Amino acid sequence: MTEPFTIGCRPVDPDLIAPAAVAVILGISTTALTKLVNRGEVPPPFKYGARCVLWSRREIQLLAYEREAAARRTSRIQPAA
């Protein structure tokens, strides 16, 4: 894969997003994002230079959908026995 052109660490390619955007989509802080990446719960970012990491927008949106669906499944009220 060829590296997309970036301005600073802001990608010009709209399919790649920075950590702050990932955190907003997932509804978490950037610190929590780092912890989730370290635990393997969020796919690792693509590294573009020493201080720039970017994620695939599609991967993160899919992850957000899966997390929301899982939360809905676990929050359903169980029928009384």
Backbone torsions as a table, in degrees:
resi	resn	phi	psi	omega
1	MET	NA	134.0	178.0
2	THR	-81.4	147.3	-179.9
3	GLU	-74.0	134.8	178.2
4	PRO	-73.5	154.8	175.5
5	PHE	-68.9	132.7	177.9
6	THR	-125.7	153.1	173.1
7	ILE	-110.7	108.1	-171.4
8	GLY	66.2	-116.9	174.9
9	CYS	-119.0	12.2	177.0
10	ARG	-89.9	117.4	-177.4
11	PRO	-72.0	143.0	173.7
12	VAL	-83.4	-27.5	177.3
13	ASP	-73.1	117.4	-177.0
14	PRO	-69.0	-10.8	178.4
15	ASP	-84.2	-4.8	177.7
16	LEU	-115.5	137.3	-177.0
17	ILE	-130.7	152.1	-178.1
18	ALA	-83.8	165.3	-178.3
19	PRO	-54.0	-39.3	-179.3
20	ALA	-62.8	-39.0	178.4
21	ALA	-69.1	-38.8	176.9
22	VAL	-60.2	-45.7	-179.3
23	ALA	-60.6	-41.2	179.0
24	VAL	-64.1	-46.0	-179.2
25	ILE	-60.9	-40.2	-178.3
26	LEU	-85.1	-9.9	-179.9
27	GLY	70.9	36.4	-178.8
28	ILE	-133.3	173.3	175.7
29	SER	-86.0	165.5	177.4
30	THR	-67.6	-28.7	175.5
31	THR	-66.2	-44.1	177.5
32	ALA	-64.0	-36.7	177.7
33	LEU	-59.6	-46.3	179.1
34	THR	-59.0	-43.7	179.5
35	LYS	-63.9	-41.1	179.4
36	LEU	-66.3	-37.2	176.4
37	VAL	-64.4	-44.9	-179.2
38	ASN	-63.1	-31.7	178.6
39	ARG	-85.8	-5.2	179.2
40	GLY	81.8	15.0	-179.3
41	GLU	-88.9	-12.7	175.9
42	VAL	-128.7	137.2	179.9
43	PRO	-58.9	146.8	179.4
44	PRO	-67.3	151.8	180.0
45	PRO	-79.1	165.7	169.3
46	PHE	-83.2	137.1	179.4
47	LYS	-98.4	125.4	178.4
48	TYR	-122.5	81.1	-178.4
49	GLY	96.6	179.3	-174.8
50	ALA	-68.7	-31.1	-173.6
51	ARG	-124.8	17.0	-176.0
52	CYS	-127.4	121.1	175.2
53	VAL	-126.1	143.1	-178.0
54	LEU	-138.2	150.7	178.3
55	TRP	-115.3	157.4	172.2
56	SER	-73.9	124.5	179.7
57	ARG	-57.5	-42.3	-178.3
58	ARG	-62.5	-43.5	179.2
59	GLU	-61.1	-42.2	-177.6
60	ILE	-71.3	-39.8	177.7
61	GLN	-64.6	-39.3	176.3
62	LEU	-63.7	-43.3	178.4
63	LEU	-61.5	-43.0	178.9
64	ALA	-61.5	-42.3	178.4
65	TYR	-62.9	-45.0	-179.7
66	GLU	-64.1	-40.5	178.9
67	ARG	-65.2	-40.3	178.8
68	GLU	-65.8	-42.4	178.8
69	ALA	-64.1	-40.6	178.6
70	ALA	-65.5	-39.1	178.8
71	ALA	-65.0	-38.4	177.9
72	ARG	-65.8	-40.7	-179.6
73	ARG	-64.1	-40.7	-176.3
74	THR	-79.9	-17.5	-178.3
75	SER	-95.7	0.7	177.9
76	ARG	-64.5	141.6	178.6
77	ILE	-77.3	128.1	179.9
78	GLN	-79.7	140.9	179.1
79	PRO	-64.5	145.7	179.1
80	ALA	-69.8	145.0	-179.2
81	ALA	-84.8	NA	NA
